[in-house]
Structures are given as C-alpha cells and as structure tokens.
Amino acid sequence: MSNSTPPRALTIAGTDSGGGAGVHADCRTFFACGVHATTAVTAVTVQNSVGVSGFHEIPPEVVAAQIEAVVTDIGVTAAKTGMLASAAIIDAIADTCDKVGIGRDHTIPFVVDPVSASMHGDQLLHDNALAGLKNRLFPRASLVTPNLDEVRLLTGIDVTSRDMMLDAAKAMFDFGPQWVLIKAGHLRSDPECVDILYDGVAVIELPGPRFDVKDTHGSGDTLASSITSALAKGATMPSAVEFGKRFITKAVQNAYPLGAGVGPVSNFWRLSDDRF
C-alpha cells in the first residue's frame, strides 16, 4: 500500500441532497478513479429523485475563498465546474481561476460542464448567468461538455440528427474553449450514442451503446468528473474523453432505481464483490 499523495481534482458545483448528482456524483467519481476530491460549493439544493424544489446560493466571495484555500495549500491537478447558479458566482470563479492558475492558458486543466437545468427540467441557472458562461468561463475552458438541451439554450441550434452534431460543436467552439464535447445522450432518435469531440480542426467520434434505462440522474456530472480525473492523472484530452466515455457507459449500464423518481447512474461497478 502506497502512502504517496494521489492526484487531486477540484469540483466547483452545487450539492444534491438526494446524493445522485452535483458535488456528490463528482466526489464519488473522483474516488472511483483513484483521485482525491476537493470541493468548492456554489449552491445547496433541496432535491430528491423527483426534482428540485429550491436552492440556496453560496455568496460569491465564499465560493472564491474555497477555491483559493484548496489550490494554494493542497494543490489540484485538474478542476471542473457544475451548477454555478448566478453571474456573480461565475465572475468570482473566473477571477479566482486566473489568480490560482486554473484554465486553458494555465497549468491546471479546466472542464466546464454548463449545467443550466436539472434532468427534471428545473432551472439551476439564473438568466443573467448564461452570458457569464459564454463570455467568462468558456474562453478559459480546456473542455466544455454541453448536452443537446444546453446546446440549444446556448447557441439556438436544435440538434435533431447526428449530422447536426458538428454544427453544434463548431458553434460552441466559437465561444473560445480549447476543446468541445457534444454529448448525444438526448438524441434519442439515434440507436447509438455517438458523442463528438472537436478542437477546431480534428473531429473525434466516440460511439457507444444506447441503453433503455430511465435511471440516468447525474450522468453529465459523472462523465465530466471522470474526464477530469483522467486529466488530473496527466492524460491528453482525447485520451481523457475516451476514458470518460468508457466510464459513463458502464455507469449508465449499472444505474439503479432510487426513490419515486429517477435513480442515479452507478459507480459501484468499480468496486469488488468483497463482503464484510
């Protein structure tokens, strides 16, 4: 058993009191990938398997202080975002990431998951924060990971076929990130789930099976945090995204029911079958 310090990753996101998504999903995924998890909480949600009934924003200066406290002492080798709630929080994150060296122009890779609504359709981002995502975070991102609903909200492009995925990737790339991953999970008319990774030149298709499951809560968080884990270990972006695709495919395949609504994707497949 080694006592050496493992890679460290930071999630900047909101909580999920039901434990299926947000910071909880990120920390589970980091651990499952052999990465030490650190957090900067942006909001506390009142949430279960049925939906989100409310949330409380953390003051922007407290979000910034969490990031700085972690990075300047423990250090992180990759970072990601999730639910950010407001323009003021986004501004605080952008300024602090510049200060501590997180982002595409610095040494710490930065994955921006542009969470704007829960899978139940509950809005998790104030209207004034969309401009903040586009103008402040996307240009600092090593990778952005929108689903098709977020693509439509951010670009106005309604992707209805696989042929339109590249158009979406190009539109997202115009906001300034280094790489774009367009997720095809919501393209339910396609029998496969073929994501697109794009850097302005190269187009990498990431095919995968489409499972007939309803329990997919936390899937976007889990994909982004598994990619972040690989980046924290020093992987290149294409290799990290390929790892994340394999990880989320297994997590969706092993999803389980929870409560009266939608259950979470599962990282339990990474554990052994040993019993106490």
Secondary structure, DSSP 8 states (H G I E B T S, - for coil): ---S---EEEEEE---TTSSSHHHHHHHHHHHTT-EEEEEE-EEEEE-SS-EEEEEE--HHHHHHHHHHHHHHT--SEEEE---BSHHHHHHHHHHHHHHTBSTTSSB-EEE----B-TTS-B-B-TTHHHHIIIIIGGG-SEE---HHHHHHHH-----SGGGHHHHHHHHHTT--SEEEE--TT-TTSSB--EEEESSS-EEEE--B----S--BTHHHHHHHHHHHHHHTT--HHHHHHHHHHHHHHHHHT----TTS--B---GGGS-----
